[in-house]
Amino acid sequence: MSPRRSLPPLNALRAFEAAARELSFKRAAAELHVTEGAISHQVRALEDALGVKLFVRLHRGLRLSEAGARYAPALQAAFDALDAATRALAPKRGGRARLRVSALPSFAASWLVPRLGAFHARHPRIDLALHSSAELADLARDPVDVAIRYGRGDYPGLHVEPLMTDAIAPVASPRLALTRPDQLRRHTLLHDGTSAGWRDWLAAAGVRGVDAERGLSFDDSGQLVQAAVAGHGVALARLRLAEADLRAGRLVQPFAAAQPAPFAYYVACLPARAEEPAIRAFRRFLQRAARASPG
């Protein structure tokens, strides 16, 4: 027979875990839908029960004490495990699961959305909700199950799998009839937020006499590609994002020279949830789709 556990009240543990993540009683209160005073009271009750101080109260915030810094990760892992176990029961409740996915708007629109029909056909009992945002999702706090990220893959505290790399090259409407890189002198350059990309590509391709600073700049990669489709100029684009337009002939890649993109695509989720059926199915689907994707 297992020994009886001697645990503090669950509400006090939840209050401390949320406050430790946020380093704020106010934000923890908003997350748990209680008052700030209730969070403070629960944390003090927990400190009294344990006989240690978990926070250093500062004039403008909180800092974990040495004991609190040791205790918080264990509690976070325990709550993650409880959350994962609870979610794992979801397919048994009516046989359906709900999966919330976060991705950049440009990647979602150009690469992910065209493939979602195939995912639904393969997994008709998984209801997928796509959230596209330029903001980085916090998987420990936001209502997101899986995130597809473009970066270096260094996401501490998450289960991370490489999805695919990318390359950067000029793309343009076929109406521009480009055949040689030196023709870029006569066309508008379309930038993805900075001129550094064009400067590096022109140098690598040995093209001289083209001002890499001029042209139109976009802070969204999807808008950059659509500007090229509309014939507004030549875009230096990530080829994964231009894939559908290249295949349909709305864009062409007039020059063979392409450079590896500085970052890659990754799939991320909480470690405790990586093997949940719906998350595992979506991860495997993404990997199959990436292997079948040209590039």
C-alpha positions as CSV (number, residue, x, y, z in Angstrom):
1,M,0.0,0.0,0.0
2,S,1.4,3.4,-1.0
3,P,2.1,5.8,1.8
4,R,-0.3,8.6,2.3
5,R,0.8,11.9,0.8
6,S,1.2,15.0,2.9
7,L,0.6,17.9,0.4
8,P,-0.3,21.5,0.9
9,P,-3.7,22.6,-0.4
10,L,-4.0,22.5,-4.2
11,N,-5.2,26.1,-4.5
12,A,-2.1,27.3,-2.7
13,L,0.2,25.3,-5.0
14,R,-1.6,26.6,-8.0
15,A,-1.3,30.2,-6.8
16,F,2.4,29.8,-6.1
17,E,3.1,28.1,-9.5
18,A,1.3,30.8,-11.4
19,A,3.0,33.6,-9.4
20,A,6.4,32.0,-9.9
21,R,5.9,31.9,-13.7
22,E,4.7,35.4,-13.9
23,L,6.7,36.9,-11.0
24,S,3.6,38.9,-10.4
25,F,0.6,38.3,-8.0
26,K,-1.5,40.5,-10.3
27,R,-0.9,38.5,-13.5
28,A,-1.3,35.2,-11.6
29,A,-4.6,36.5,-10.3
30,A,-5.8,37.3,-13.8
31,E,-4.7,33.8,-15.1
32,L,-6.6,32.0,-12.2
33,H,-9.6,34.4,-12.3
34,V,-9.3,35.4,-8.6
35,T,-8.2,38.6,-6.8
36,E,-4.6,39.6,-6.3
37,G,-5.3,39.5,-2.6
38,A,-6.4,35.9,-2.8
39,I,-3.1,34.9,-4.6
40,S,-1.1,36.8,-1.9
41,H,-3.1,35.0,0.9
42,Q,-2.6,31.6,-0.7
43,V,1.1,32.1,-1.2
44,R,1.6,33.2,2.4
45,A,-0.4,30.2,3.7
46,L,1.9,28.0,1.6
47,E,5.0,29.6,3.0
48,D,3.6,29.2,6.6
49,A,2.8,25.5,5.9
50,L,6.3,24.9,4.5
51,G,8.2,27.0,6.9
52,V,10.2,28.9,4.2
53,K,9.9,32.1,2.2
54,L,9.2,31.4,-1.5
55,F,9.4,35.0,-2.7
56,V,11.4,38.1,-1.9
57,R,8.9,40.9,-2.0
58,L,10.3,43.9,-3.7
59,H,9.0,47.4,-4.0
60,R,8.1,46.9,-7.7
61,G,7.6,43.2,-8.0
62,L,8.7,39.7,-6.9
63,R,11.8,37.6,-7.0
64,L,11.9,33.9,-6.2
65,S,13.8,33.1,-3.0
66,E,16.4,30.3,-3.1
67,A,13.8,27.9,-1.8
68,G,11.2,29.2,-4.3
69,A,13.6,28.8,-7.2
70,R,14.1,25.1,-6.3
71,Y,10.4,24.4,-5.7
72,A,8.9,26.2,-8.7
73,P,10.3,23.9,-11.5
74,A,9.0,20.8,-9.7
75,L,5.6,22.2,-9.3
76,Q,5.5,23.4,-13.0
77,A,6.5,19.9,-14.1
78,A,3.8,18.4,-11.9
79,F,1.1,20.7,-13.3
80,D,2.3,20.0,-16.8
81,A,1.9,16.3,-16.2
82,L,-1.5,16.7,-14.7
83,D,-2.5,18.8,-17.7
84,A,-1.2,16.2,-20.2
85,A,-2.9,13.4,-18.4
86,T,-6.2,15.3,-18.4
87,R,-5.9,16.2,-22.1
88,A,-5.1,12.6,-23.0
89,L,-8.6,11.7,-21.9
90,A,-10.1,14.1,-24.4
91,P,-10.4,11.6,-27.3
92,K,-12.4,9.3,-25.0
93,R,-15.0,12.0,-24.4
94,G,-17.1,11.7,-27.5
95,G,-14.1,10.5,-29.5
96,R,-12.9,14.0,-30.6
97,A,-9.9,16.0,-29.8
98,R,-9.2,19.7,-30.2
99,L,-5.8,20.9,-31.3
100,R,-4.7,24.6,-31.2
101,V,-1.8,25.5,-33.5
102,S,0.2,28.7,-33.6
103,A,2.2,29.8,-36.7
104,L,3.4,33.0,-38.3
105,P,0.7,34.5,-40.7
106,S,3.0,34.2,-43.7
107,F,3.9,30.5,-43.1
108,A,0.3,29.6,-42.1
109,A,-1.2,31.2,-45.3
110,S,1.4,30.0,-47.8
111,W,2.5,26.6,-46.5
112,L,0.3,25.2,-43.7
113,V,-3.2,26.1,-44.8
114,P,-3.0,24.4,-48.2
115,R,-2.1,21.1,-46.4
116,L,-4.7,21.2,-43.7
117,G,-7.3,19.4,-45.9
118,A,-5.0,16.4,-46.0
119,F,-4.6,16.5,-42.3
120,H,-8.3,16.6,-41.7
121,A,-8.9,13.7,-44.2
122,R,-6.3,11.6,-42.3
123,H,-7.5,12.6,-38.8
124,P,-11.2,13.6,-39.1
125,R,-11.8,13.4,-35.3
126,I,-9.2,16.0,-34.5
127,D,-10.6,19.6,-34.6
128,L,-7.8,21.9,-35.5
129,A,-7.9,25.6,-34.6
130,L,-5.2,27.7,-36.3
131,H,-3.9,30.9,-34.6
132,S,-1.7,33.0,-36.8
133,S,0.3,35.7,-35.1
134,A,3.6,37.4,-35.4
135,E,3.9,37.2,-31.6
136,L,5.8,34.3,-30.1
137,A,3.3,32.0,-28.3
138,D,4.0,31.1,-24.7
139,L,3.1,27.4,-24.6
140,A,3.1,27.3,-20.9
141,R,0.6,30.1,-20.6
142,D,-1.3,30.7,-23.9
143,P,-4.1,28.5,-25.2
144,V,-1.8,26.8,-27.7
145,D,-0.9,23.2,-28.0
146,V,1.7,23.2,-30.8
147,A,3.7,26.1,-32.3
148,I,5.5,26.2,-35.6
149,R,8.4,28.6,-35.3
150,Y,11.0,30.0,-37.6
151,G,14.3,30.5,-35.8
152,R,17.4,28.8,-34.5
153,G,15.6,26.0,-32.6
154,D,16.9,27.1,-29.1
155,Y,13.6,27.2,-27.2
156,P,14.4,26.3,-23.6
157,G,11.8,24.2,-21.7
158,L,10.1,22.9,-24.9
159,H,10.1,19.7,-26.9
160,V,11.5,20.9,-30.2
161,E,11.8,19.0,-33.5
162,P,13.4,20.4,-36.7
163,L,10.8,20.6,-39.5
164,M,12.6,21.9,-42.6
165,T,15.2,24.4,-43.8
166,D,14.6,27.2,-46.4
167,A,16.5,29.1,-49.0
168,I,16.4,32.7,-50.2
169,A,16.3,33.8,-53.8
170,P,14.9,36.5,-56.1
171,V,11.3,35.8,-57.3
172,A,9.3,37.8,-59.7
173,S,6.2,37.8,-61.9
174,P,6.9,36.2,-65.3
175,R,5.7,39.4,-66.8
176,L,9.0,41.1,-65.9
177,A,10.8,38.7,-68.2
178,L,14.0,38.6,-66.2
179,T,16.9,36.5,-67.6
180,R,20.1,38.1,-66.1
181,P,20.9,39.4,-62.6
182,D,22.2,42.7,-64.1
183,Q,18.6,43.5,-65.2
184,L,17.8,44.1,-61.5
185,R,19.2,47.6,-62.0
186,R,16.0,48.5,-63.9
187,H,13.5,46.9,-61.4
188,T,12.2,47.8,-58.0
189,L,13.7,45.6,-55.2
190,L,11.2,44.2,-52.7
191,H,12.6,43.8,-49.2
192,D,11.6,41.6,-46.2
193,G,12.2,44.3,-43.5
194,T,15.9,45.0,-44.2
195,S,18.2,45.6,-47.2
196,A,20.8,43.3,-45.7
197,G,19.4,40.3,-47.5
198,W,19.6,41.9,-50.9
199,R,23.1,43.2,-50.2
200,D,24.3,39.7,-49.3
201,W,22.6,38.1,-52.2
202,L,24.0,40.6,-54.8
203,A,27.5,40.2,-53.4
204,A,27.3,36.4,-53.5
205,A,26.0,36.4,-57.0
206,G,28.7,38.9,-58.1
207,V,26.2,41.5,-59.3
208,R,27.5,45.1,-59.2
209,G,25.8,48.4,-59.8
210,V,22.5,47.6,-58.0
211,D,21.6,49.7,-55.1
212,A,20.5,47.3,-52.4
213,E,18.9,50.0,-50.3
214,R,16.2,51.1,-52.7
215,G,12.8,49.7,-53.3
216,L,9.8,48.7,-51.2
217,S,10.0,47.1,-47.7
218,F,7.5,44.8,-46.0
219,D,7.4,43.6,-42.4
220,D,5.4,40.5,-43.4
221,S,6.9,37.9,-45.6
222,G,3.5,37.0,-47.1
223,Q,2.9,40.6,-48.2
224,L,6.4,40.6,-49.8
225,V,5.5,37.5,-51.9
226,Q,2.2,39.0,-52.9
227,A,3.8,42.2,-54.0
228,A,6.0,40.2,-56.3
229,V,3.0,38.3,-57.7
230,A,1.3,41.7,-58.4
231,G,4.4,42.7,-60.5
232,H,5.5,45.5,-58.1
233,G,9.1,44.4,-58.3
234,V,11.6,41.6,-57.6
235,A,11.3,40.0,-54.1
236,L,14.1,38.4,-52.2
237,A,11.9,35.7,-50.7
238,R,12.0,32.5,-48.7
239,L,11.2,29.9,-51.3
240,R,9.0,27.9,-48.9
241,L,6.7,30.9,-48.7
242,A,6.7,31.4,-52.5
243,E,6.3,27.6,-53.2
244,A,2.6,27.7,-54.2
245,D,3.0,30.8,-56.4
246,L,6.0,29.3,-58.1
247,R,4.2,26.0,-58.8
248,A,1.2,27.8,-60.2
249,G,3.3,30.0,-62.4
250,R,2.3,33.3,-60.7
251,L,6.0,33.7,-59.9
252,V,9.3,32.5,-61.4
253,Q,12.7,32.1,-59.9
254,P,14.7,33.8,-62.8
255,F,18.2,33.1,-61.4
256,A,19.6,29.8,-60.2
257,A,21.5,31.4,-57.3
258,A,19.9,30.8,-54.0
259,Q,21.3,31.2,-50.5
260,P,20.5,29.1,-47.3
261,A,18.1,31.0,-45.1
262,P,19.6,32.1,-41.8
263,F,16.9,30.2,-39.8
264,A,14.8,27.0,-40.1
265,Y,11.3,25.9,-39.2
266,Y,10.7,23.9,-36.0
267,V,7.7,22.3,-34.3
268,A,7.5,22.9,-30.5
269,C,5.2,21.8,-27.7
270,L,5.5,21.2,-24.0
271,P,7.6,18.1,-23.2
272,A,4.9,16.6,-21.0
273,R,2.4,16.7,-23.9
274,A,4.6,15.6,-26.8
275,E,3.1,12.1,-26.9
276,E,-0.6,13.1,-26.6
277,P,-2.4,11.4,-29.5
278,A,-3.5,14.6,-31.2
279,I,-0.2,16.4,-30.8
280,R,1.8,13.3,-31.9
281,A,-0.5,12.9,-35.0
282,F,0.0,16.5,-36.0
283,R,3.8,16.4,-35.5
284,R,4.0,13.3,-37.7
285,F,1.8,14.8,-40.3
286,L,4.0,17.9,-40.5
287,Q,7.1,15.8,-40.8
288,R,5.6,13.9,-43.7
289,A,4.4,17.1,-45.4
290,A,7.9,18.7,-45.0
291,R,9.6,15.7,-46.6
292,A,7.2,15.8,-49.5
293,S,7.6,19.6,-50.0
294,P,10.1,20.7,-52.7
295,G,13.0,22.6,-51.5
